[in-house]
Amino acid sequence: MVKKNASIAVLIIFILIGLVIGSIVGELLKGTIDLFAYGKIIGFKPFTVDLSFIKFTLGLELNMNLITVVGIIIALIIYKKI
């Protein structure tokens, strides 16, 4: 059971690394080819919950572009080969 949880943790780390590297490469290349400049923001804007005794803000946005998706796919391929 521990191996399965560790495997899921490694998968999440690989996906996050693919997201970061894909986003960086996409930002670097978006001036060269117009297709790389196209992106979509997925998620929800930050909002505040105030319960009078505690106040917190939640929000999550992912800026996805073509190279980010390619980075995730490459990360998944590398994960499968391990």
C-alpha positions in Angstrom: 0.0 0.0 0.0 2.9 2.4 0.7 4.3 1.8 -2.7 1.0 2.8 -4.4 0.9 6.1 -2.4 4.5 6.8 -3.2 3.8 6.1 -6.8 0.9 8.6 -6.8 3.2 11.2 -5.2 5.8 10.7 -7.9 3.2 11.0 -10.6 2.0 14.3 -9.1 5.5 15.6 -8.9 6.2 14.6 -12.6 3.0 16.4 -13.7 3.9 19.5 -11.7 7.4 19.5 -13.2 5.9 19.1 -16.7 3.5 22.0 -16.0 6.4 24.3 -14.9 8.8 23.4 -17.6 6.1 23.6 -20.3 4.9 27.0 -19.1 8.5 28.4 -19.1 9.2 27.0 -22.6 5.8 28.3 -23.8 6.5 31.8 -22.5 9.9 31.8 -24.1 8.5 30.6 -27.5 5.3 32.6 -27.7 7.0 35.5 -29.5 8.2 33.2 -32.3 5.1 31.3 -33.3 1.6 32.7 -32.8 0.2 29.3 -32.0 2.4 29.2 -28.8 0.9 32.5 -27.7 -2.6 31.1 -27.4 -3.5 30.0 -23.9 -6.6 29.3 -21.8 -7.0 30.1 -18.1 -8.7 27.2 -16.2 -9.9 27.6 -12.7 -11.7 30.1 -10.5 -10.9 33.7 -9.4 -10.0 34.2 -5.8 -12.9 34.8 -3.4 -13.0 35.5 0.3 -15.0 33.7 2.9 -15.7 35.7 6.1 -17.2 33.7 9.0 -16.6 36.5 11.5 -14.2 34.5 13.6 -12.0 33.4 10.6 -11.5 34.9 7.2 -9.8 33.2 4.3 -9.3 33.5 0.5 -9.4 30.7 -2.0 -8.6 30.6 -5.6 -6.9 28.5 -8.3 -6.0 29.4 -11.9 -4.0 27.4 -14.3 -2.7 29.2 -17.4 -2.5 26.4 -20.0 -1.0 26.7 -23.4 0.1 24.2 -26.1 3.6 23.7 -24.8 2.3 23.2 -21.2 0.1 20.3 -22.5 3.1 18.9 -24.4 5.1 19.2 -21.1 2.5 17.2 -19.2 2.4 14.5 -21.9 6.2 14.2 -21.9 6.1 14.0 -18.1 3.5 11.2 -18.2 5.6 9.3 -20.8 8.7 9.5 -18.7 6.7 8.4 -15.6 5.4 5.3 -17.5 9.0 4.4 -18.5 10.2 4.4 -14.9 
